[in-house]
Amino acid sequence: PPVSRQAKELAIAKYYELFEPMDFIKSVMTDVNDQSDSAQRVVYAKTLFVFAQELQKTGFDPNKILYNEDEAMHYDKKPDNEYDIFLHPGTALDVVHLALQNTVGP
């Protein structure tokens, strides 16, 4: 069901009260970029891939969630597997921002 504007504003205010936004973005990025087999996931790569595909309708390029050697300077490190999903801070911020816009009602 849609969320009221008042509820949305309250949730956003509480979010900023409790979290440092860039710490949250870095946490998402760290979780997604952990390519180890033993990683305990909060964000699953397959789910993020499907979500990125759905975001195409907003103008988001789903390929941005993949490592881009041309933008290597934006990443903390090079991934072990360059063909897995691997985010840099700007892309992680875009994905979280779009997730919030597309999951919280008007």
Backbone bond lengths (Angstrom), bond angles and torsions (degrees), N, CA, C in turn:
res aa  C-N    CA-C-N  psi(-1)  N-CA   C-N-CA  omega(-1)  CA-C   N-CA-C  phi
1 P - - - 1.460 - - 1.530 110.75 -
2 P 1.304 116.76 149.78 1.472 120.19 178.58 1.526 111.33 -62.33
3 V 1.309 115.36 148.88 1.460 122.32 178.62 1.515 107.60 -100.24
4 S 1.323 117.16 136.68 1.464 120.74 -178.65 1.524 110.49 -66.54
5 R 1.309 115.38 156.13 1.470 120.87 178.01 1.532 109.84 -59.44
6 Q 1.328 117.07 -39.96 1.461 121.50 -179.66 1.526 110.39 -63.02
7 A 1.333 116.87 -43.47 1.464 120.55 178.79 1.521 110.58 -65.12
8 K 1.332 115.96 -39.67 1.466 120.39 178.98 1.530 110.26 -62.87
9 E 1.330 117.03 -45.30 1.457 121.03 -179.56 1.531 111.10 -64.90
10 L 1.328 116.77 -38.52 1.460 121.18 177.86 1.530 110.49 -64.77
11 A 1.332 116.46 -42.99 1.467 120.89 179.47 1.522 110.98 -63.91
12 I 1.311 117.02 -42.40 1.466 120.84 179.65 1.526 110.14 -65.59
13 A 1.338 117.53 -42.50 1.464 121.19 178.87 1.528 110.29 -62.22
14 K 1.330 117.05 -42.74 1.466 121.32 179.41 1.528 110.29 -65.43
15 Y 1.331 115.95 -39.66 1.466 121.06 178.01 1.530 110.21 -57.39
16 Y 1.334 116.91 -49.36 1.459 120.10 -178.49 1.526 112.17 -68.97
17 E 1.336 116.99 -25.62 1.460 120.71 176.82 1.529 111.10 -71.56
18 L 1.328 116.57 -36.95 1.461 121.71 -172.78 1.526 115.06 -95.17
19 F 1.321 117.01 -27.16 1.459 119.81 -172.17 1.517 111.86 -125.62
20 E 1.305 114.36 145.69 1.455 120.11 167.36 1.526 104.51 -85.89
21 P 1.325 119.10 115.72 1.470 120.92 -172.72 1.525 114.84 -51.44
22 M 1.320 117.96 -43.86 1.469 118.16 -178.06 1.524 112.30 -70.45
23 D 1.333 117.88 -26.80 1.466 119.65 174.09 1.519 109.84 -65.15
24 F 1.323 116.33 -40.89 1.465 121.07 177.98 1.534 110.14 -63.94
25 I 1.325 116.70 -45.60 1.472 121.20 179.32 1.526 109.54 -60.17
26 K 1.319 117.37 -44.33 1.468 120.92 179.16 1.526 111.31 -63.82
27 S 1.336 117.01 -35.05 1.465 120.58 177.42 1.522 111.23 -65.00
28 V 1.327 116.36 -43.01 1.464 120.44 176.89 1.518 109.48 -61.58
29 M 1.323 116.55 -47.46 1.456 121.57 -178.69 1.532 111.19 -61.34
30 T 1.322 117.44 -43.56 1.464 121.75 179.55 1.523 110.49 -62.68
31 D 1.331 116.64 -42.89 1.464 120.81 179.55 1.529 110.86 -62.96
32 V 1.317 116.60 -49.14 1.472 121.13 -178.26 1.522 110.80 -64.73
33 N 1.319 116.99 -40.00 1.463 120.55 -174.17 1.528 114.24 -80.13
34 D 1.318 117.52 -8.57 1.465 120.46 177.66 1.527 108.13 -73.91
35 Q 1.316 116.29 105.40 1.466 121.21 -175.24 1.531 112.95 -94.49
36 S 1.318 117.40 7.94 1.462 119.30 -178.93 1.533 110.71 -72.03
37 D 1.320 115.31 149.42 1.461 121.04 179.81 1.523 111.88 -65.48
38 S 1.317 117.28 -25.82 1.465 121.10 -176.44 1.535 113.32 -93.75
39 A 1.324 117.82 8.09 1.466 121.27 -177.62 1.527 110.51 -60.70
40 Q 1.325 115.64 135.03 1.462 121.21 173.96 1.518 106.82 -95.08
41 R 1.306 115.93 107.28 1.455 122.60 -170.81 1.527 114.95 -83.84
42 V 1.318 114.63 144.59 1.447 123.56 164.78 1.530 107.20 -108.14
43 V 1.332 115.25 -39.33 1.464 122.28 177.66 1.525 106.93 -112.77
44 Y 1.320 116.33 119.38 1.462 120.82 -178.98 1.522 110.05 -91.35
45 A 1.323 116.11 135.10 1.460 122.11 -176.41 1.529 111.74 -56.27
46 K 1.318 117.42 -43.87 1.466 120.12 -178.65 1.529 110.77 -62.53
47 T 1.328 116.86 -41.56 1.468 121.08 178.55 1.525 110.17 -65.06
48 L 1.327 116.93 -42.84 1.463 120.78 178.78 1.520 110.55 -64.16
49 F 1.325 117.15 -38.80 1.465 120.93 178.75 1.533 110.40 -62.25
50 V 1.326 117.12 -46.64 1.473 121.29 179.20 1.527 109.94 -62.79
51 F 1.331 116.75 -42.70 1.460 121.20 178.93 1.528 110.82 -62.05
52 A 1.321 117.03 -43.53 1.474 120.83 178.86 1.525 110.80 -61.64
53 Q 1.322 117.12 -37.81 1.467 120.68 177.30 1.532 110.08 -63.73
54 E 1.329 116.49 -41.77 1.472 120.72 178.69 1.528 111.68 -65.68
55 L 1.323 116.63 -30.73 1.464 120.89 -179.15 1.518 113.45 -72.61
56 Q 1.323 116.28 -10.31 1.463 119.05 177.44 1.522 110.91 -53.97
57 K 1.325 117.37 -34.15 1.460 120.93 -178.69 1.526 112.15 -65.26
58 T 1.353 117.26 -17.45 1.467 121.24 177.60 1.526 111.51 -92.75
59 G 1.337 115.96 -3.38 1.453 120.24 -177.73 1.523 112.96 98.51
60 F 1.330 116.80 -0.70 1.465 121.22 178.45 1.520 109.17 -73.04
61 D 1.328 116.47 134.03 1.466 121.61 176.98 1.522 108.17 -87.03
62 P 1.348 118.45 110.46 1.463 120.37 -176.98 1.528 113.70 -61.71
63 N 1.307 117.77 -19.25 1.464 120.49 177.94 1.530 111.92 -70.11
64 K 1.344 116.94 -13.92 1.465 120.37 178.92 1.523 112.29 -65.16
65 I 1.335 117.65 -18.84 1.467 119.29 -179.68 1.531 111.67 -82.53
66 L 1.312 116.49 -4.45 1.464 121.62 177.86 1.522 109.53 -97.99
67 Y 1.319 116.34 153.52 1.465 120.59 178.02 1.525 109.42 -60.10
68 N 1.319 116.28 136.13 1.454 122.09 179.58 1.529 107.88 -124.63
69 E 1.312 115.66 106.85 1.467 120.99 -177.67 1.531 112.13 -58.07
70 D 1.338 117.24 -29.86 1.459 120.47 178.88 1.524 112.24 -67.93
71 E 1.328 117.28 -17.68 1.459 121.93 179.16 1.533 110.87 -114.95
72 A 1.329 116.93 28.08 1.468 122.57 -175.20 1.525 112.36 -54.08
73 M 1.328 117.85 -30.98 1.462 120.84 -178.03 1.525 112.96 -66.19
74 H 1.336 118.02 -16.48 1.465 121.91 -179.33 1.528 112.80 -86.86
75 Y 1.310 117.79 -12.82 1.459 121.89 -176.91 1.521 110.75 -95.37
76 D 1.343 115.16 152.50 1.468 120.22 176.66 1.524 110.92 -72.53
77 K 1.309 115.88 -30.85 1.462 121.61 -179.26 1.523 108.56 -158.30
78 K 1.316 115.91 173.14 1.457 121.72 175.56 1.534 107.83 -91.10
79 P 1.326 117.94 137.31 1.469 119.26 -178.61 1.526 112.15 -70.60
80 D 1.323 115.15 155.61 1.461 120.23 174.75 1.526 109.61 -65.85
81 N 1.316 116.20 -40.41 1.460 121.99 178.91 1.522 108.11 -120.27
82 E 1.302 116.88 106.75 1.460 121.82 -175.59 1.522 113.28 -68.32
83 Y 1.327 117.65 -8.96 1.463 120.82 -178.07 1.518 112.56 -98.74
84 D 1.335 117.12 -1.96 1.461 121.34 174.85 1.522 108.86 -88.15
85 I 1.321 115.66 163.95 1.459 120.51 175.09 1.525 108.06 -63.33
86 F 1.335 115.28 134.23 1.456 120.92 -177.71 1.524 107.49 -154.00
87 L 1.326 117.00 117.18 1.460 121.62 -172.87 1.525 112.43 -102.58
88 H 1.317 115.64 148.70 1.459 120.10 165.76 1.533 106.39 -105.81
89 P 1.326 119.02 166.34 1.465 120.30 -173.04 1.535 114.56 -53.85
90 G 1.310 118.24 -39.61 1.461 120.71 -179.63 1.522 112.40 -63.75
91 T 1.315 116.28 -42.90 1.468 120.02 178.87 1.522 110.36 -69.70
92 A 1.326 117.94 -40.21 1.465 120.81 177.48 1.531 109.83 -59.68
93 L 1.322 117.20 -42.41 1.458 121.70 177.81 1.527 110.13 -62.35
94 D 1.326 117.60 -45.93 1.465 121.04 178.49 1.527 111.72 -58.72
95 V 1.320 116.92 -45.61 1.463 121.57 -177.45 1.527 110.48 -64.23
96 V 1.334 117.58 -45.83 1.464 120.31 179.85 1.521 110.06 -64.66
97 H 1.306 116.83 -43.73 1.471 121.05 179.05 1.529 110.59 -59.37
98 L 1.317 116.62 -47.78 1.464 120.22 179.71 1.522 111.43 -66.66
99 A 1.316 117.52 -34.87 1.467 120.77 177.36 1.530 109.89 -62.50
100 L 1.323 116.41 -44.65 1.459 119.94 178.86 1.522 111.57 -65.01
101 Q 1.306 117.32 -41.24 1.466 120.99 179.17 1.520 111.95 -64.86
102 N 1.319 116.60 -36.14 1.457 120.56 -173.34 1.520 114.61 -94.03
103 T 1.330 118.13 -2.86 1.461 119.05 -179.83 1.519 112.13 -117.62
104 V 1.318 117.00 -13.61 1.456 120.55 179.40 1.534 107.39 -105.79
105 G 1.305 115.70 130.87 1.468 121.07 -175.91 1.510 113.74 -61.99
106 P 1.328 116.84 174.26 1.467 122.09 -176.83 1.518 113.10 -63.17
